[in-house]
Amino acid sequence: MTICLLRHLRSSLRVHLLWLLLIASNAFAQNWESPHYRDHPLVGKIWDTEKNSWITEKQLRVELLEYNYVLLGETHKNIDHHLLQARMVNSLVEAGAKPTVVMEMLAVEAWKDQPTTWTNLETLKEQAKIKNDGWQWDLYAPILQSVVQHRLKLKAGNIESKALHAWSNKAGSYTPEEVFAEYWIAPGDFKQLKRDVIKSHCGHANTAFVQFMARAQLQRDRIMTHALISNKSPVVLIAGAGHVRNNYAIPMQLLNKHQRLSYISVAFTPVHPERLNPEDYLGDVSKVFDVLYFTPSYTNQDPCVQFRKQLQKMRKTNT
């Protein structure tokens, strides 16, 4: 059976004024914070890749209740994605669920001595900044507020970068066959992962770097998967969209390694002015996510143009 056919057997079943208004609204009206492409025809629409049709947010909220693992993928710097993630968490609570929240932004090693539940938002934000300072925690305030308000369990999902590098150095080199067996990934999906690593670095990635990054992603996904299955369901994952792809990320490990079928991957997706159809955001994998929720973008800059400028500055500095 393919991931498509197995799509997840269903179980029976600014903390700002804006955020407060959003969660209180029965109509799910959205006042966008991200400034770019708000008038794009896809903004605010939700595409179900299995049904190959549009659904409403109300339908999505009801659907989320049917799964043990709700994977909410984001663009890290897009505040609208975090507002919507919080809204989805709140909707689960309002329907009677008590989800555990697992965050990619929290490293297991740094967060291991922290409380499971929190009663003060500012204290939680401060600790998150101290323990995991590489993230813009003010953007994650809506999610943290949901955790505090509803007394939800908050768990770390990731591995520290220094621990990942130490693991990689110890593990040494590997063959593709070893990766296939260790991570339960199909050869074609591993090739796609490496292509995506190259694309995300705008073509400026040598073979050794691609090999490291591809395996590092699989290892991060393995650790986040373990965090999910180690907690009583339902569990909500807050992570970058690349970690909730059905073909080579956490869903693949849930399905192939752990035989956990009750999950749904939702990608909050910033629109692009030249991409006017939902299929334009799926690439070669029609069901790479289960649901696409389209939003404005926080930037109108081509990331590869910015990347090349950074490379040029680095080269000048080194000459």
Contacts in CASP RR format, 6 or more apart in sequence:
PFRMAT RR
TARGET T0000
AUTHOR 0000-0000-0000
METHOD contacts of the structure
MODEL  1
MTICLLRHLRSSLRVHLLWLLLIASNAFAQNWESPHYRDHPLVGKIWDTE
KNSWITEKQLRVELLEYNYVLLGETHKNIDHHLLQARMVNSLVEAGAKPT
VVMEMLAVEAWKDQPTTWTNLETLKEQAKIKNDGWQWDLYAPILQSVVQH
RLKLKAGNIESKALHAWSNKAGSYTPEEVFAEYWIAPGDFKQLKRDVIKS
HCGHANTAFVQFMARAQLQRDRIMTHALISNKSPVVLIAGAGHVRNNYAI
PMQLLNKHQRLSYISVAFTPVHPERLNPEDYLGDVSKVFDVLYFTPSYTN
QDPCVQFRKQLQKMRKTNT
3 246 0 8 1.000
3 247 0 8 1.000
3 251 0 8 1.000
3 252 0 8 1.000
3 255 0 8 1.000
3 287 0 8 1.000
4 50 0 8 1.000
4 287 0 8 1.000
6 255 0 8 1.000
6 261 0 8 1.000
7 50 0 8 1.000
7 287 0 8 1.000
7 290 0 8 1.000
8 67 0 8 1.000
8 261 0 8 1.000
8 262 0 8 1.000
8 263 0 8 1.000
8 264 0 8 1.000
8 290 0 8 1.000
9 261 0 8 1.000
9 262 0 8 1.000
10 66 0 8 1.000
10 67 0 8 1.000
10 262 0 8 1.000
11 66 0 8 1.000
11 67 0 8 1.000
11 68 0 8 1.000
11 233 0 8 1.000
11 262 0 8 1.000
13 65 0 8 1.000
13 66 0 8 1.000
14 79 0 8 1.000
14 141 0 8 1.000
14 142 0 8 1.000
15 121 0 8 1.000
15 141 0 8 1.000
15 142 0 8 1.000
15 144 0 8 1.000
15 145 0 8 1.000
16 141 0 8 1.000
16 142 0 8 1.000
18 31 0 8 1.000
18 33 0 8 1.000
18 83 0 8 1.000
19 83 0 8 1.000
19 86 0 8 1.000
19 141 0 8 1.000
19 142 0 8 1.000
19 145 0 8 1.000
21 31 0 8 1.000
22 28 0 8 1.000
22 29 0 8 1.000
22 30 0 8 1.000
22 31 0 8 1.000
22 83 0 8 1.000
22 87 0 8 1.000
23 86 0 8 1.000
23 87 0 8 1.000
23 90 0 8 1.000
28 57 0 8 1.000
28 58 0 8 1.000
28 87 0 8 1.000
30 44 0 8 1.000
30 80 0 8 1.000
32 38 0 8 1.000
32 43 0 8 1.000
32 80 0 8 1.000
32 295 0 8 1.000
32 296 0 8 1.000
33 79 0 8 1.000
33 80 0 8 1.000
33 83 0 8 1.000
34 78 0 8 1.000
34 79 0 8 1.000
34 80 0 8 1.000
34 270 0 8 1.000
34 295 0 8 1.000
34 296 0 8 1.000
34 297 0 8 1.000
34 298 0 8 1.000
35 296 0 8 1.000
35 298 0 8 1.000
36 296 0 8 1.000
36 297 0 8 1.000
36 298 0 8 1.000
36 299 0 8 1.000
36 300 0 8 1.000
37 43 0 8 1.000
37 270 0 8 1.000
37 271 0 8 1.000
37 272 0 8 1.000
37 273 0 8 1.000
37 296 0 8 1.000
37 297 0 8 1.000
37 300 0 8 1.000
38 296 0 8 1.000
40 271 0 8 1.000
40 273 0 8 1.000
40 276 0 8 1.000
40 294 0 8 1.000
40 296 0 8 1.000
41 276 0 8 1.000
42 271 0 8 1.000
42 275 0 8 1.000
42 276 0 8 1.000
42 277 0 8 1.000
42 278 0 8 1.000
42 294 0 8 1.000
43 271 0 8 1.000
43 294 0 8 1.000
43 295 0 8 1.000
43 296 0 8 1.000
44 293 0 8 1.000
44 294 0 8 1.000
44 295 0 8 1.000
45 54 0 8 1.000
45 278 0 8 1.000
45 293 0 8 1.000
45 294 0 8 1.000
46 54 0 8 1.000
46 55 0 8 1.000
46 56 0 8 1.000
46 57 0 8 1.000
46 59 0 8 1.000
46 60 0 8 1.000
46 291 0 8 1.000
46 292 0 8 1.000
46 293 0 8 1.000
46 294 0 8 1.000
47 53 0 8 1.000
47 54 0 8 1.000
47 55 0 8 1.000
47 278 0 8 1.000
47 291 0 8 1.000
47 292 0 8 1.000
47 294 0 8 1.000
48 54 0 8 1.000
48 55 0 8 1.000
48 290 0 8 1.000
48 291 0 8 1.000
49 278 0 8 1.000
49 282 0 8 1.000
49 286 0 8 1.000
49 287 0 8 1.000
49 288 0 8 1.000
49 289 0 8 1.000
49 290 0 8 1.000
49 291 0 8 1.000
49 292 0 8 1.000
50 287 0 8 1.000
50 290 0 8 1.000
55 63 0 8 1.000
55 291 0 8 1.000
60 88 0 8 1.000
60 266 0 8 1.000
60 291 0 8 1.000
60 293 0 8 1.000
61 88 0 8 1.000
61 91 0 8 1.000
61 95 0 8 1.000
63 264 0 8 1.000
64 70 0 8 1.000
64 88 0 8 1.000
64 91 0 8 1.000
64 92 0 8 1.000
64 264 0 8 1.000
64 266 0 8 1.000
65 92 0 8 1.000
65 95 0 8 1.000
65 97 0 8 1.000
66 262 0 8 1.000
66 264 0 8 1.000
67 234 0 8 1.000
67 262 0 8 1.000
67 263 0 8 1.000
67 264 0 8 1.000
68 233 0 8 1.000
68 234 0 8 1.000
68 235 0 8 1.000
68 260 0 8 1.000
68 262 0 8 1.000
68 263 0 8 1.000
69 228 0 8 1.000
69 233 0 8 1.000
69 234 0 8 1.000
69 235 0 8 1.000
69 237 0 8 1.000
69 254 0 8 1.000
69 260 0 8 1.000
69 262 0 8 1.000
69 263 0 8 1.000
69 264 0 8 1.000
70 88 0 8 1.000
70 92 0 8 1.000
70 99 0 8 1.000
70 234 0 8 1.000
70 235 0 8 1.000
70 236 0 8 1.000
70 237 0 8 1.000
70 263 0 8 1.000
70 264 0 8 1.000
70 266 0 8 1.000
71 236 0 8 1.000
71 237 0 8 1.000
71 239 0 8 1.000
71 243 0 8 1.000
71 244 0 8 1.000
71 250 0 8 1.000
71 251 0 8 1.000
71 263 0 8 1.000
71 264 0 8 1.000
71 265 0 8 1.000
71 266 0 8 1.000
72 85 0 8 1.000
72 88 0 8 1.000
72 236 0 8 1.000
72 237 0 8 1.000
72 238 0 8 1.000
72 239 0 8 1.000
72 244 0 8 1.000
72 266 0 8 1.000
72 268 0 8 1.000
73 81 0 8 1.000
73 85 0 8 1.000
73 237 0 8 1.000
73 238 0 8 1.000
73 239 0 8 1.000
73 240 0 8 1.000
73 241 0 8 1.000
73 242 0 8 1.000
73 243 0 8 1.000
73 244 0 8 1.000
73 265 0 8 1.000
73 266 0 8 1.000
73 267 0 8 1.000
73 268 0 8 1.000
74 81 0 8 1.000
74 82 0 8 1.000
74 85 0 8 1.000
74 238 0 8 1.000
74 239 0 8 1.000
74 240 0 8 1.000
74 241 0 8 1.000
74 268 0 8 1.000
75 81 0 8 1.000
75 240 0 8 1.000
75 241 0 8 1.000
75 268 0 8 1.000
75 270 0 8 1.000
75 297 0 8 1.000
75 298 0 8 1.000
76 135 0 8 1.000
76 136 0 8 1.000
76 139 0 8 1.000
76 240 0 8 1.000
77 136 0 8 1.000
77 139 0 8 1.000
77 298 0 8 1.000
77 299 0 8 1.000
78 268 0 8 1.000
78 270 0 8 1.000
78 295 0 8 1.000
78 297 0 8 1.000
78 298 0 8 1.000
79 139 0 8 1.000
79 298 0 8 1.000
80 268 0 8 1.000
80 295 0 8 1.000
80 296 0 8 1.000
80 298 0 8 1.000
81 268 0 8 1.000
81 295 0 8 1.000
82 139 0 8 1.000
82 140 0 8 1.000
82 141 0 8 1.000
82 142 0 8 1.000
82 143 0 8 1.000
83 142 0 8 1.000
84 268 0 8 1.000
84 293 0 8 1.000
84 295 0 8 1.000
85 142 0 8 1.000
85 143 0 8 1.000
85 238 0 8 1.000
85 268 0 8 1.000
86 142 0 8 1.000
86 143 0 8 1.000
86 145 0 8 1.000
86 146 0 8 1.000
88 236 0 8 1.000
88 266 0 8 1.000
89 99 0 8 1.000
89 101 0 8 1.000
89 143 0 8 1.000
89 146 0 8 1.000
89 147 0 8 1.000
89 150 0 8 1.000
89 152 0 8 1.000
89 236 0 8 1.000
90 146 0 8 1.000
90 150 0 8 1.000
92 99 0 8 1.000
92 234 0 8 1.000
92 236 0 8 1.000
93 99 0 8 1.000
93 146 0 8 1.000
93 150 0 8 1.000
93 152 0 8 1.000
97 234 0 8 1.000
98 150 0 8 1.000
98 152 0 8 1.000
98 234 0 8 1.000
99 152 0 8 1.000
99 234 0 8 1.000
99 235 0 8 1.000
99 236 0 8 1.000
100 152 0 8 1.000
100 153 0 8 1.000
100 154 0 8 1.000
100 155 0 8 1.000
100 231 0 8 1.000
100 232 0 8 1.000
100 234 0 8 1.000
100 235 0 8 1.000
100 236 0 8 1.000
101 143 0 8 1.000
101 146 0 8 1.000
101 147 0 8 1.000
101 152 0 8 1.000
101 153 0 8 1.000
101 154 0 8 1.000
101 155 0 8 1.000
101 235 0 8 1.000
101 236 0 8 1.000
101 238 0 8 1.000
102 155 0 8 1.000
102 156 0 8 1.000
102 157 0 8 1.000
102 224 0 8 1.000
102 227 0 8 1.000
102 228 0 8 1.000
102 231 0 8 1.000
102 235 0 8 1.000
102 236 0 8 1.000
102 237 0 8 1.000
102 238 0 8 1.000
103 140 0 8 1.000
103 143 0 8 1.000
103 154 0 8 1.000
103 155 0 8 1.000
103 156 0 8 1.000
103 157 0 8 1.000
103 158 0 8 1.000
103 237 0 8 1.000
103 238 0 8 1.000
103 239 0 8 1.000
104 157 0 8 1.000
104 158 0 8 1.000
104 220 0 8 1.000
104 224 0 8 1.000
104 237 0 8 1.000
104 238 0 8 1.000
104 239 0 8 1.000
104 240 0 8 1.000
104 243 0 8 1.000
105 128 0 8 1.000
105 132 0 8 1.000
105 135 0 8 1.000
105 137 0 8 1.000
105 140 0 8 1.000
105 158 0 8 1.000
105 238 0 8 1.000
106 128 0 8 1.000
106 131 0 8 1.000
106 132 0 8 1.000
106 154 0 8 1.000
106 155 0 8 1.000
106 156 0 8 1.000
106 157 0 8 1.000
106 158 0 8 1.000
107 131 0 8 1.000
107 132 0 8 1.000
107 156 0 8 1.000
107 157 0 8 1.000
107 158 0 8 1.000
107 159 0 8 1.000
107 160 0 8 1.000
107 163 0 8 1.000
108 156 0 8 1.000
108 157 0 8 1.000
108 158 0 8 1.000
108 159 0 8 1.000
108 160 0 8 1.000
108 223 0 8 1.000
108 227 0 8 1.000
109 159 0 8 1.000
109 160 0 8 1.000
109 163 0 8 1.000
110 131 0 8 1.000
110 132 0 8 1.000
110 156 0 8 1.000
110 160 0 8 1.000
111 131 0 8 1.000
111 132 0 8 1.000
111 155 0 8 1.000
111 156 0 8 1.000
112 156 0 8 1.000
114 127 0 8 1.000
114 131 0 8 1.000
114 156 0 8 1.000
116 153 0 8 1.000
116 154 0 8 1.000
116 155 0 8 1.000
117 147 0 8 1.000
117 151 0 8 1.000
117 152 0 8 1.000
117 153 0 8 1.000
117 154 0 8 1.000
118 124 0 8 1.000
118 144 0 8 1.000
118 147 0 8 1.000
118 148 0 8 1.000
118 154 0 8 1.000
119 148 0 8 1.000
119 151 0 8 1.000
120 148 0 8 1.000
121 141 0 8 1.000
121 144 0 8 1.000
121 145 0 8 1.000
121 148 0 8 1.000
124 144 0 8 1.000
124 147 0 8 1.000
124 148 0 8 1.000
124 154 0 8 1.000
125 137 0 8 1.000
125 138 0 8 1.000
125 141 0 8 1.000
125 144 0 8 1.000
128 135 0 8 1.000
128 137 0 8 1.000
128 140 0 8 1.000
128 144 0 8 1.000
129 137 0 8 1.000
137 144 0 8 1.000
140 238 0 8 1.000
143 238 0 8 1.000
144 154 0 8 1.000
146 152 0 8 1.000
147 154 0 8 1.000
153 231 0 8 1.000
155 227 0 8 1.000
155 231 0 8 1.000
156 227 0 8 1.000
157 223 0 8 1.000
157 224 0 8 1.000
157 227 0 8 1.000
158 220 0 8 1.000
158 223 0 8 1.000
158 224 0 8 1.000
159 167 0 8 1.000
159 219 0 8 1.000
159 220 0 8 1.000
159 223 0 8 1.000
164 216 0 8 1.000
164 219 0 8 1.000
164 220 0 8 1.000
167 219 0 8 1.000
168 212 0 8 1.000
168 215 0 8 1.000
168 216 0 8 1.000
168 219 0 8 1.000
171 215 0 8 1.000
174 211 0 8 1.000
174 215 0 8 1.000
176 187 0 8 1.000
176 190 0 8 1.000
179 185 0 8 1.000
179 190 0 8 1.000
179 214 0 8 1.000
179 215 0 8 1.000
179 218 0 8 1.000
180 186 0 8 1.000
180 187 0 8 1.000
180 190 0 8 1.000
183 218 0 8 1.000
183 221 0 8 1.000
183 222 0 8 1.000
183 253 0 8 1.000
183 257 0 8 1.000
184 252 0 8 1.000
184 253 0 8 1.000
184 256 0 8 1.000
184 257 0 8 1.000
185 193 0 8 1.000
185 218 0 8 1.000
185 248 0 8 1.000
185 252 0 8 1.000
185 256 0 8 1.000
189 247 0 8 1.000
189 248 0 8 1.000
189 252 0 8 1.000
190 214 0 8 1.000
190 248 0 8 1.000
192 247 0 8 1.000
192 248 0 8 1.000
192 284 0 8 1.000
192 285 0 8 1.000
193 214 0 8 1.000
193 217 0 8 1.000
193 218 0 8 1.000
193 248 0 8 1.000
194 210 0 8 1.000
194 211 0 8 1.000
194 214 0 8 1.000
197 205 0 8 1.000
197 210 0 8 1.000
197 213 0 8 1.000
197 214 0 8 1.000
197 217 0 8 1.000
198 205 0 8 1.000
198 210 0 8 1.000
201 209 0 8 1.000
201 307 0 8 1.000
202 303 0 8 1.000
202 304 0 8 1.000
202 307 0 8 1.000
202 308 0 8 1.000
204 307 0 8 1.000
204 308 0 8 1.000
204 311 0 8 1.000
205 213 0 8 1.000
217 243 0 8 1.000
217 249 0 8 1.000
218 248 0 8 1.000
220 243 0 8 1.000
221 243 0 8 1.000
221 249 0 8 1.000
221 250 0 8 1.000
221 252 0 8 1.000
221 253 0 8 1.000
222 253 0 8 1.000
224 237 0 8 1.000
224 239 0 8 1.000
224 243 0 8 1.000
224 250 0 8 1.000
225 250 0 8 1.000
225 253 0 8 1.000
225 254 0 8 1.000
225 257 0 8 1.000
225 258 0 8 1.000
228 235 0 8 1.000
228 237 0 8 1.000
228 250 0 8 1.000
228 254 0 8 1.000
229 254 0 8 1.000
229 258 0 8 1.000
229 260 0 8 1.000
233 262 0 8 1.000
237 243 0 8 1.000
237 244 0 8 1.000
237 250 0 8 1.000
239 250 0 8 1.000
241 267 0 8 1.000
241 268 0 8 1.000
241 269 0 8 1.000
241 289 0 8 1.000
242 249 0 8 1.000
243 249 0 8 1.000
243 250 0 8 1.000
244 250 0 8 1.000
244 251 0 8 1.000
244 265 0 8 1.000
244 266 0 8 1.000
244 267 0 8 1.000
244 289 0 8 1.000
245 251 0 8 1.000
245 252 0 8 1.000
245 265 0 8 1.000
245 285 0 8 1.000
245 288 0 8 1.000
245 289 0 8 1.000
246 252 0 8 1.000
246 265 0 8 1.000
246 285 0 8 1.000
246 287 0 8 1.000
246 288 0 8 1.000
246 289 0 8 1.000
246 290 0 8 1.000
247 285 0 8 1.000
247 288 0 8 1.000
250 265 0 8 1.000
251 263 0 8 1.000
251 265 0 8 1.000
254 260 0 8 1.000
254 261 0 8 1.000
254 263 0 8 1.000
255 261 0 8 1.000
255 263 0 8 1.000
264 290 0 8 1.000
264 291 0 8 1.000
265 289 0 8 1.000
265 290 0 8 1.000
265 291 0 8 1.000
266 289 0 8 1.000
266 290 0 8 1.000
266 291 0 8 1.000
266 292 0 8 1.000
266 293 0 8 1.000
267 289 0 8 1.000
267 291 0 8 1.000
267 292 0 8 1.000
267 293 0 8 1.000
268 293 0 8 1.000
268 295 0 8 1.000
269 281 0 8 1.000
269 292 0 8 1.000
269 293 0 8 1.000
269 294 0 8 1.000
269 295 0 8 1.000
270 294 0 8 1.000
270 295 0 8 1.000
270 296 0 8 1.000
270 297 0 8 1.000
270 298 0 8 1.000
271 294 0 8 1.000
271 295 0 8 1.000
271 296 0 8 1.000
271 297 0 8 1.000
272 280 0 8 1.000
272 281 0 8 1.000
272 297 0 8 1.000
275 281 0 8 1.000
278 292 0 8 1.000
278 294 0 8 1.000
279 286 0 8 1.000
281 292 0 8 1.000
282 288 0 8 1.000
282 289 0 8 1.000
282 292 0 8 1.000
END
